[in-house]
């Protein structure tokens, strides 16, 4: 689902645009829940491209932002890293991700 096809491009002048069947199905699944949890491996200090592509397609204009808001109360992001806290480099502001200090093995 990472590729964005013309049918799924945001229509900035039409917040009521109908997107592809795949995107509409995923949006309906989101609407049926009050919270979302995304668990993913950190890939080059970010989420994997497939996940980013999915968000770009599904969290679309008129559904997740402007004028609408994402129709869930809470979104939890759980990023998994395969290193110890000492091996994970400092962020630009010098803070380490909170999860690293909570879940050390």
C-alpha positions as CSV (number, residue, x, y, z in Angstrom):
1,X,0.0,0.0,0.0
2,X,2.9,2.5,-0.1
3,X,2.4,3.8,-3.6
4,X,0.1,6.8,-4.0
5,X,-1.9,6.6,-7.1
6,X,-3.7,9.6,-8.7
7,X,-7.1,8.5,-7.3
8,X,-5.6,8.8,-3.8
9,X,-3.8,12.2,-4.3
10,X,-5.3,14.8,-1.9
11,X,-7.8,17.1,-3.5
12,X,-7.1,20.3,-1.6
13,X,-10.2,22.0,-2.9
14,X,-12.5,19.0,-2.2
15,X,-12.4,17.6,1.4
16,X,-15.3,15.2,0.5
17,X,-13.3,13.5,-2.2
18,X,-13.9,9.8,-2.6
19,X,-10.6,7.8,-2.6
20,X,-9.8,4.3,-3.9
21,X,-11.7,1.3,-2.5
22,X,-8.5,0.3,-0.6
23,X,-8.1,3.6,1.1
24,X,-11.8,4.0,1.9
25,X,-11.8,0.5,3.5
26,X,-8.8,1.5,5.7
27,X,-10.4,4.8,6.6
28,X,-13.6,2.9,7.6
29,X,-11.5,0.5,9.8
30,X,-9.9,3.5,11.6
31,X,-13.4,5.1,12.1
32,X,-14.5,1.9,13.9
33,X,-12.0,2.4,16.7
34,X,-11.3,5.0,19.3
35,X,-7.5,4.5,19.4
36,X,-4.7,3.3,17.1
37,X,-1.4,1.6,18.0
38,X,1.4,1.5,15.5
39,X,4.3,-0.7,16.2
40,X,7.3,-0.6,13.9
41,X,11.0,-1.0,13.7
42,X,13.1,2.1,13.4
43,X,14.5,2.2,9.9
44,X,17.2,4.9,9.3
45,X,15.9,6.9,12.3
46,X,12.3,6.8,11.1
47,X,9.4,4.6,10.3
48,X,9.7,2.2,7.3
49,X,8.8,3.6,3.9
50,X,5.9,1.1,3.6
51,X,4.3,2.5,6.8
52,X,5.0,6.1,5.7
53,X,3.4,5.4,2.3
54,X,0.3,3.9,4.0
55,X,-0.1,6.9,6.2
56,X,0.3,9.2,3.2
57,X,-2.5,7.3,1.4
58,X,-5.0,6.7,4.2
59,X,-4.6,9.8,6.5
60,X,-5.7,12.0,3.7
61,X,-7.1,15.5,3.3
62,X,-10.7,15.6,4.4
63,X,-10.2,12.5,6.6
64,X,-7.3,13.1,9.0
65,X,-6.7,16.9,8.6
66,X,-8.1,20.1,7.1
67,X,-11.0,20.5,7.8
68,X,-11.5,17.1,9.5
69,X,-9.5,15.7,12.3
70,X,-8.3,12.1,12.6
71,X,-11.4,10.3,13.9
72,X,-9.7,8.6,16.9
73,X,-9.1,9.8,20.4
74,X,-5.5,8.6,20.7
75,X,-2.7,7.3,18.6
76,X,0.2,5.4,20.2
77,X,3.5,5.1,18.3
78,X,5.8,2.2,19.4
79,X,9.2,2.4,17.7
80,X,11.4,-0.7,18.2
81,X,15.2,-0.5,18.1
82,X,17.6,-3.4,18.2
83,X,20.3,-1.7,20.3
84,X,21.0,-0.8,23.9
85,X,20.5,2.7,25.2
86,X,24.2,3.4,25.0
87,X,24.4,2.3,21.4
88,X,21.5,4.6,20.3
89,X,22.8,8.0,19.4
90,X,21.6,11.1,21.1
91,X,18.8,13.1,19.4
92,X,19.6,16.6,18.2
93,X,18.3,18.1,21.5
94,X,20.3,15.6,23.5
95,X,17.3,13.6,24.7
96,X,17.0,9.9,24.3
97,X,13.6,8.3,23.3
98,X,11.7,7.6,26.5
99,X,11.0,4.0,25.5
100,X,14.7,3.2,25.7
101,X,14.9,4.0,29.4
102,X,11.7,2.1,30.2
103,X,12.4,-1.1,28.3
104,X,16.0,-2.1,28.7
105,X,17.1,-5.8,28.6
